[in-house]
Amino acid sequence: MLGKILFFLTAGLFLMTAGAAAFAQQTGGGKNTQIKVNYLNVCSPSDAEKQELSAALLRLPVKTHFAPDFEISRGRTTMNEPPQGLGSVLGGSEVVNGGSSPSNWVRIRREFPPESPFVSVQYSMSVDAGGIVETLVFRSREMKDVIQVSMEDKVSAGAGPAQVLKSDTPVDRLRIERFGKSSVALARCPGADQHAYDPLFQQASAILGRYRTALNVRTIVPSDLGRLGVGENAKNPAAKEKEAPKEKSAKSAPPAPAKQP
């Protein structure tokens, strides 16, 4: 799997990232794959990292002026086994994302004008047995310093997408990708004193709320997830089948017999 794979360790204070580029090629003789692991303190980043996160959020576009190009897509993804090379990390029977439950998702991407320092912004909502996850990602136009900023929130299973979108769920994870350097991340950690990071979470939550409106998320996402059979707008083929015979019988009903003189 290309790209970095994130695992937030709820029992600890670290986030472990493992990239595909970190895997050494397997050699003959059945030798185990070597894995390079970087540990990031996501519960209490240093003051310098805190400043970097704040600066990255301040650079994000405030005015949502988009170019004509856009993308709206939807799909269903099922992962039944861990990516190659991660079996020894996850355990033989453990599956990424908590099992083989399929994830239904909708993605909205808008491009920024050429004069903008950012190329695009992408919103996605994924729904599975574990709950609903919203993600907003900004991609920088310049391949230096911070090249990507992402923020995420999660709602436990129970509420549908339309119900979740009636309110602005606060961000609980924030991450920046840096050119030539390791990532910097911040996540809500139960039991940890994170009052010093509340302004960052609030700042990111305000940005996500603003782009929910700018990307017309509340209209597009529930509708497209409904086409996948998710949420209140899901199509119900069984109901249509019950309606069809009634319609047919009404049209084909025989006329009343004529009265005899």
MOWOSUL-V324466 format. One line per field, one symbol per residue. psi: psi as a letter, one per 40 degrees, with the letter a starting at -180 (. if undefined). Layout:
psi: ???
This chain:
psi: hiiihhhhhdeafihhhhideehiiiiiefiihihhhhhhgedgiiddddddddddddeihdhghiidiihhiiahhhheiiiheeddddideiiiefaehihhihhhhiiiideieidihhiihihadeahhhhhhhhidhgibhehhiiiihhiidiiddddedighihehhihhiheiiihihihhheihfdeedddddddddddddedddefdddddddddddefhadehigdddddddddddddddehiiiiihh.
